[in-house]
Amino acid sequence: MRHLLLRVADAALLLWIVTTLTFALLHLAPGDPATLLIAPTATAAEVSLLRAQLGLDAPLPLQYARWLSGVLQGDLGQSLARAMPVRTVIAEALPVSVFLGGVSLGLSFVLGTALGVVQALRAGRRADRLLSLVSVTLYAAPGFWLALALVALFTSGAAVLGLPGWIRLPAFGMQSPGAGDAVTWSDRVRHAVLPLLVLSIPGAAGVARYARQSIRDAYTAPHVASAKARGLSRSRVEWRHVLRTALTPLVVLFGLTLPGIIAGSVFVEQVFAWPGLGRTMLSAIAGRDYPVVLGLTLVYASAVVLGNLLADALLWSLDARRR
């Protein structure tokens, strides 16, 4: 219990540091939200009046105290650009990011673990070397290059080659214009294929490398050598002893990558025009929408901190040496 309380205290302190630094950097950076929200022909007096209405004319410590007080009461403030509560802005974008991040994370671990098991059980053979080359290449491939390659292959390339319509995947947006209720979900699934591939392929390649090494390390564990010495069959040793030992680092890795569900698709949302948290964050930064940027920073930081707490708790419960 004491260990858990210390970790929670560290997490709270880290959240405060991250949000405070973000608040200071945002307000100290060049640029004024009022000049972006008012007509270019507005006078200096009109700009000053708008700054006063938005509360931007107050001293920085007072602005910070107001914001922090609101956060502690569950109020993230009002969006400067959208004139709506920040909670509403986040609530509208959150399902999109959770869908992309959750499905891609699940695919990454399922496919990556399966490939890692195949490689580990065939270590040193031709299949292992080939899969290692492919996984390292895909893991190292830049995200923008992979996105453009998939668009060129399945969108413009498929159209040029005259491939069937079901192979031609849409590249941008969540839904085709004019799509009716009857085809909404199938249309959204087709729009989701390319973003999910861009997120899942590198993730699966990284998990495969990690799983392969974890399983190879598990082969050298003393209890595995003891099981072999007792004459247990190879399949029983592999499934009941090796894979069970290798499960611990994979579970911890899952906990550490869990924040990627909401924080890992910023680039993909922007490239493929999906209105998730990542695209909302980029728009808010460009528009100097301080409350939205701070609210999303708090969400992202909380996800990372909670993911680390979960990974630490799982490791503590699975590894007797930690206890």
Secondary structure, DSSP 8 states (H G I E B T S, - for coil): -HHHHHHHHHHHHHHHHHHHHHHHHHHHSS--HHHHHS-TT--HHHHHHHHHHHTTTS-HHHHHHHHHHHHHTT---B-TTT-SBHHHHHHHHHHHHHHHHHHHHHHHHHHHHHHHHHHHHTTTSHHHHHHHHHHHHHHHS-HHHHHHHHHIIIIIHHHHTT--TTT----SSSS-TT--GGGHHHHHHHHHHHHHHHHHHHHHHHHHHHHHHHHHHHHTSHHHHHHHHTT--HHHHIIIIIHHHHHHHHHHHHHHHTTHHHHS-HHHHHHTT--SHHHHHHHHHHTT-HHHHHHHHHHHHHHHHHHHHHHHHHHHHH-TTT-
